């Protein structure tokens, strides 16, 4: 295993884990996701679990300042930079705004087809085509349907400088599910101009599909749920996807066994793809994603059930990929960046993971096959997205009713 704890970062081997059982009251329909609730109190005693204590000898980060760039964004979710340096920002209620020269302006957009806004559902990520300067194509992920039947959809449109025009739904996740949880939705691009899209497992117990817990869909190769998908820029399936020739498997699948990835980053230098994934009660993961691999959920997991007890009696199997880092208690990771800018030379190649519950950004250094928590950057609001701007600064979106865009700058 290649885990690295926050509290004992010099150790390289696993210990046993003891987690206190906590009784929770379950609602009649769904159980809240960690990113919608205060953190659960747990007491990890293992070197393979990252806890919510700082590991750096300097627990308070220094050497940079936080600058509020924009305010009063309504539950912002994703952001993308235009060639001129302006920023497109999505809001979960269904709006897209552009931040240009310090001012926010709403972008005109044809009503998003069948948009479903509830709980975690709504308008989510945004990404520009790698050749946006030529084709002006913008990609949006959103939840489509209603509470009884919904799914993640991918919308492609053109940005004419003032409006998103010619909208077209190019892909819809199957099967449909009920409830308002676990849509995943991050988009990243690979060097060959195919895109990866993270899709959640559908929701928590007691939610079921076809007579069993819906989270089991993450292990089923005929389902998009609990997967990372790989698509061409028109929504079609690349012929070299890992399961194209596998009987009864969906050809869009790139990796599987995921619970709910909301942080995804494809590094153009190393060609590696990193993800951060929500656990249930604890067990949030940092993963290095590879084509065709199984990441275990819910067969192996460090998570506890919301009602108490382990999700699984196993935390590892030889045919499944171990996470690089595990957080207990949950930080509810969302938004992930591998920094390649020049404004913070000492942070080159570091990962930055946003956290909804712990309201911070976690800086992670990659040391060979090890990942080491270096410091926590307190934000004080739920962090939904973390990106590197065209100017080399680090930008942070906070998921609040009056959300903010914050920029990290050197002192």
Secondary structure, 3 states (H helix, E strand, C coil): CCCCCCCCCCCCCCCCCCCCCCCCCCCCCCCCCHHHCCCCCCCCCCCCCECCCCCCCCCCCCCEEEEEEEEEECCEEEEEECCCCCEEEEECCCEEEEEECCEEEECEECCCCCECCECCECEEEEEECCCHHHHCEEEEEEEEECCCCEEEEEEEEEECCCEEEEEEEEEECCCCECCCCCCCCCEEECCCCCEEEEECCCCCCCCEECCEEHHHHHHCCCCCCCEEEEECCCCCCCCCCCCCCCCCCCCCEEEECCCCEEEEEECCCCCCEEEEECCCECCEEEEEECCCCECCCCCCCCCECCCCCECCCCCCCCCCCCCCEEECCCCCEEEEEECCCCCCHHHCCCEEEEECCCCEEEEEEEECCEEEEEEEEECCCCEEEEEECCCCCEEEEECCCCEEEEEEEEC
